[in-house]
């Protein structure tokens, strides 16, 4: 199970990933990170869905809403699992970058 410090480090790592780096997250990867991060840090999605023409905002809202009811701890585990799947050596890379939880 992922610890709180694993989640904190994973979040910092994902936010610091260069766009031209060796691993390029897909749009679906980014939405997964977004929904698990928001669920872990804020809980269930609140508010109405954005208009359909607001593509990015609507996609984010739908992604976050899809994990409604997931606990903060479960969301943290899912976030770290998603990063482990996409970039198995992320912890070593985070160390190289000097990132800390």
Secondary structure, 3 states (H helix, E strand, C coil): CCCHHHHHHHHHHHHHCCCCCCCCCCHHHHHHHHHHHHHHHHCCCCCCCCCCCCHHHHHHHHHHHCCCCCCHHHHHHHHHHHHHHHCCCHHHHHHHHCCCC
